[in-house]
């Protein structure tokens, strides 16, 4: 259902601009409110008057209007529930992929946080050129971009090799996506934003060596993927890991050192309703990173180490009402007591304890055995399970906390 939806339709310089006129008409017929932004070269194909007549709104082309008023791209972007760029030319796709913004349409695209759908339109050679392919790949990795042809819902045949999708199919596609979103809303964590950390951090000794740990990132990734299946939108800040097939709905931020993880987490934390710090952050780093590779010294080598920032402690200090902050604790002795102390010290809502005494638990492997401890010292013990199953227990626990 597109009834009542506010849709920004971007039209770029392609002969398929004529199909965009039909698209405007069908969107309006479906009950949507449509505002059209054209790139300057789109005007060579179809006159703006066609779209303003069909959409019953002025068409936006330049940053200023002939009578000197400013077309505010941020306002346009905020107004929209979705943005559809159809036809999307090779030129506009390339600019979108790299963040260029030399016209009103691109500036609005860069300001938009709503979903952006693009319907590529160009000749076969341009579409199959490696540069265009690389740009489309890049766009696909951006969280709010959907390229229907690649999405399985519209067979790529409909696009031919770059031929723009038929307006009827675009309408069909958009309505389906919208329905899907409505269903998503019924999930326990829909509308919630989550921040998860995973993996180790590497602290450089010199250009070729580092101090690290055995964490694989599996636990954090399993949690992030589970949060997505429960409806949350998830950002995963991860250290160096070797897992590649992570759910593409997750926004990935790759870092190397504890300091970099700290900076990324502090930035993302303000937006997060739920934060789970499962990364195995290095507690120490060499005081300096040698510029050149350290040579084998006769007398051996002594490294002076200093503390890395304790990310979780800092987030605990910044935590506001309504934010849920969950840490991990890896303990070798006095497990419960140490974990409970960490929970208090770091101002957490709960802590997930794994003990090195439990066979099959902890970093690296596919399984884990956890205990969740909350602020009232209530403990829940779980069996040894696959990390994907442990993630379900943790996410169920989170959902139950949010219900309270
Ligand atoms: N953590 C962090 N920043 C650090 C070290 C740890 O944010 N520099 C987080 C981890 O992601 C984990 C929690 O703190 O969620 C506990 O990590 P753990 O290594 O068990 O505890 P530490 O606080 O480092 O204390 P210790 O090593 O002395 O047990």
Boltz pocket constraint, residues with backbone or C-beta under 6 A from the ligand:
constraints:
  - pocket:
      binder: B
      contacts: [[A, 258], [A, 277], [A, 278], [A, 279], [A, 280], [A, 281], [A, 282], [A, 283], [A, 308], [A, 309], [A, 310], [A, 311], [A, 312], [A, 313], [A, 326], [A, 327], [A, 328], [A, 329], [A, 330], [A, 331], [A, 342]]
      max_distance: 6.0
